[in-house]
Amino acid sequence: MPREPYHHPVNHALIDEAPQGARIADMVTGFMGSWRFIIVQTVIVACWLVANIYLLSKPFDPFPFILLNLAFSTQAAYAAPLILLAGNRAAMHDRATLEHAAAQADLEEKQNERLISAGKESLKHLTEVAERTLAIEETLRAQDDQLLRMEKAILAFERDRSVHRTIGKPRASASPAK
């Protein structure tokens, strides 16, 4: 069953675009490094030994099982280079992943520096706005105090004027003159 291609650039470059030989080496070493391989190999060796010792009157690989040793040697001769190839590919994958992560970290650091700089500019602007707002509030408070003093002065002036008017008016006599 085919799988989805990788989206991460490192996996895409080193796995999806890998040559056929590298893919085969990865599959073989992936199988050889599994429990499935250990179980299959154990079953094959057990069947080989049982067939040669008990079931056949004339064994095809008599003791000391030279043909079985030859099969193991051949398997080891092919497994060792495949394991080294897969190990080298894994190291290359790790190195590429680390380089990609470092590049991403550098990019994120630059973005963070730009964000911090923009944040400082915004804070500076907000501080200036707050200072101007406080100055306007102080001016308005001073004008409010001045208006209040003027209002009190006008009320005092009108009170004094009305008092002077009532004092300056002649009083009407109690009895009308005939």
C-alpha positions as a printed Julia matrix, in Angstrom:
178×3 Matrix{Float64}:
   0.0     0.0    0.0
   1.61    3.3   -1.06
   2.01    5.9    1.64
   1.54    9.65   1.54
   4.64   11.64   0.58
   6.37   13.5    3.37
   5.71   17.23   3.8
   8.81   18.03   5.86
  11.55   19.15   3.44
  14.25   16.96   5.01
  12.13   13.79   4.88
  10.97   14.65   1.37
  14.54   15.07   0.11
  16.1    12.08   1.91
  13.26    9.54   1.84
  10.8    10.36  -0.95
  13.52   11.31  -3.44
  16.01    8.62  -2.33
  17.45    6.32  -5.02
  15.96    2.83  -5.33
  19.05    1.16  -3.81
  18.87    3.34  -0.7
  15.17    2.56  -0.3
  15.86   -1.17  -0.59
  18.69   -0.91   1.97
  16.35    0.93   4.36
  13.64   -1.74   3.94
  16.06   -4.66   4.38
  17.76   -3.2    7.45
  14.36   -2.19   8.82
  13.25   -5.82   8.51
  16.54   -7.25   9.81
  16.32   -5.05  12.89
  12.84   -6.29  13.83
  11.4    -9.01  16.03
   9.71  -10.45  12.96
  13.14  -11.19  11.42
  14.43  -12.77  14.65
  11.36  -15.02  14.88
  11.49  -16.01  11.18
  15.22  -16.77  11.36
  14.78  -18.78  14.57
  11.99  -20.86  13.0
  14.09  -21.51   9.87
  17.15  -22.59  11.91
  15.01  -24.82  14.14
  13.39  -26.5   11.11
  16.85  -26.92   9.52
  18.24  -28.59  12.62
  15.2   -30.84  13.17
  15.17  -31.87   9.49
  18.85  -32.76   9.55
  18.95  -34.52  12.92
  15.66  -36.41  13.28
  13.56  -36.51  10.16
  15.96  -37.59   7.47
  17.81  -40.83   7.52
  20.35  -39.26   5.26
  20.82  -35.58   6.27
  21.51  -33.02   3.51
  23.68  -30.91   5.89
  25.25  -33.25   8.45
  26.7   -32.05  11.73
  28.53  -29.48  12.09
  25.99  -27.93   9.65
  28.47  -26.4    7.21
  25.76  -25.37   4.76
  23.86  -23.55   7.54
  27.08  -21.77   8.56
  27.62  -20.79   4.93
  24.08  -19.36   4.81
  24.74  -17.35   8.0
  28.07  -16.08   6.62
  26.43  -15.03   3.36
  23.65  -13.28   5.28
  26.24  -11.48   7.45
  28.3   -10.52   4.39
  25.29   -8.77   2.86
  23.83   -7.47   6.13
  26.93   -5.6    7.29
  27.21   -3.24   4.27
  23.43   -2.74   4.22
  23.48   -1.83   7.91
  26.38    0.59   7.32
  24.55    2.14   4.36
  21.38    2.57   6.41
  23.42    3.98   9.31
  25.09    6.5    7.02
  21.7     7.51   5.62
  20.32    7.87   9.16
  23.29   10.07  10.11
  22.77   12.16   6.96
  19.06   12.46   7.83
  19.89   13.54  11.39
  22.41   16.11  10.16
  19.95   17.52   7.61
  17.21   17.64  10.28
  19.51   19.51  12.67
  20.57   21.96   9.95
  16.93   22.55   9.04
  16.0    23.05  12.71
  18.89   25.5   13.16
  17.81   27.47  10.09
  14.23   27.57  11.38
  15.48   28.71  14.81
  17.49   31.51  13.17
  14.44   32.6   11.2
  12.27   32.54  14.32
  14.9    34.54  16.23
  14.88   37.23  13.53
  11.08   37.3   13.61
  11.14   37.61  17.4
  13.62   40.48  17.18
  11.34   42.29  14.68
   8.34   41.69  16.93
  10.2    42.96  20.0
  11.32   46.05  18.08
   7.75   46.7   16.89
   6.52   46.18  20.45
   9.03   48.71  21.77
   7.94   51.24  19.13
   4.28   50.67  20.04
   5.07   51.08  23.73
   6.97   54.29  23.02
   4.03   55.61  20.98
   1.54   54.64  23.67
   3.68   56.33  26.3
   3.71   59.53  24.25
  -0.08   59.33  23.8
  -0.54   58.79  27.54
   1.69   61.79  28.33
  -0.26   63.97  25.89
  -3.53   62.75  27.38
  -2.32   63.63  30.88
  -1.27   67.09  29.68
  -4.7    67.63  28.09
  -6.39   66.48  31.31
  -4.27   68.92  33.32
  -5.16   71.75  30.92
  -8.85   70.86  31.15
  -8.65   70.72  34.95
  -6.98   74.14  35.03
  -9.62   75.55  32.67
 -12.37   73.96  34.77
 -10.89   75.58  37.9
 -10.67   78.93  36.08
 -14.29   78.65  34.91
 -15.37   77.8   38.45
 -13.55   80.86  39.82
 -15.1    83.04  37.12
 -18.55   81.62  37.87
 -18.08   82.35  41.58
 -16.87   85.85  40.75
 -19.89   86.49  38.51
 -22.27   85.18  41.18
 -20.59   87.33  43.82
 -20.74   90.34  41.51
 -24.45   89.79  40.79
 -25.17   89.33  44.51
 -23.33   92.55  45.36
 -25.14   94.39  42.58
 -28.54   93.2   43.73
 -27.69   94.18  47.3
 -26.63   97.64  46.1
 -29.82   98.05  44.1
 -32.0    97.21  47.04
 -30.06   99.56  49.27
 -30.17  102.4   46.78
 -33.97  102.22  46.17
 -36.22  104.52  48.18
 -38.6   102.77  50.49
 -42.29  103.03  49.88
 -44.2   104.74  52.7
 -46.69  102.87  54.76
 -49.56  105.27  54.15
 -50.47  106.64  50.82
 -50.55  110.41  50.46
 -53.87  112.06  49.61
